[in-house]
Amino acid sequence: MATKWGLIVEENHGYGRANKLWAPHVIGHLEGTHEQAMRALRKQARDFSPVHPTSPRRRRLYEQADGILLVVDGVTDTYHCRFSVAELIHDSADLEMG
């Protein structure tokens, strides 16, 4: 049985200092190897449009051992998103998983 990977992004949501929320979102699943999951994650990170900033000026992608960091400069501030792959070990909606 192939390993099932979750492709995950964590980014800021909300506006204003008091209303910002750092939240994870599953942006996809992939069955295969870790290398295949990382390839899919690279594509997702390149194509991803983060919530902030609303007027991006510059984008930089950095790959780390455990994922990818996207740094986006806006008009007044710099924001970041973290992308990672994680092995799905349990899903309550899937009766075949342990």
N, C-alpha and C positions, 0 to 999 in steps of 0.2 A: 504494500500500500504506500502511495506517495505521501510525502509530508505536505500538510496544508499550511501555508503561510498567510499571515495578515499583513497587508501594506497599510501603515499607519502614519498619519501626519498629526503633529501637535502645533497649534498656532493660537495667537491672540484673537479674541472676539470682543466686541463691545467698543465703546468710545469713552474717552475721559479716563483719568487715572483711577477713579473709584469704581468704574464699571467694566474694567478689563477683566477678561476671564481666559485662562490658559486651558485649552480643551483638546483632547485627542479625538480623532475621527478615523474610522477604518475606511480607506479609500479603495480597497480591493482585496481580493483573495487570489492565491495562486497555488496550484498543486505542482510540486517539483522539488528541485534542489534549492539550497540556499543561494547559490550563484544565480540561478534563474530568477529567484525572487528579488535579488539585488538588481539585476538587469531591469526588471519591471519597475522597481522603485526608482531607479535613475531616470527612466522615461517619465514616470509620474512627477518627479521633482522638477524636471526640466519644463514640463507643460503646466505645472500647477500655478493657479492664480490665487494668491493669498488674499484674505479679507483686508489686511493692512499692508502697505499703505494704499490709499485710493489712487494716488498718482505716483507710481514707481518711476524712479530715475535710473537705478542700477540694480542688477541682480548678480549674486555670486553663489555658486554651489561648491560646497566642501564635502568630500567623502571621508567618513571616519570608518573605523573597523565595524562599528555597529549600526551605521546608517549614514544619513546625509543631512547637512545643515544648509539651509537656504537663508541668505542674508540679503534683504532688500532695502535699499536707501530710498526714502521718500523725500518730499519737499522739505519737511520739517523734522523728520525723525527716521531712525533706522529700526527695522523689524526683522524678526527671524522666525523660521519654521523648522521643526525637526521631523525628519522622515526616518522610519525604522521598519524592519521586517521582524516579525515575531511568529514563532511556531504556535499554531492554534492547538492547544492541548485539551480544551473542553468547550463545548457549545451546547447549551441546554436545548436548543432547537434541533440538534442532530442526535437521533437515537443510536446511531452506530458508533459514536465516539464514546470513549471511556470516561 
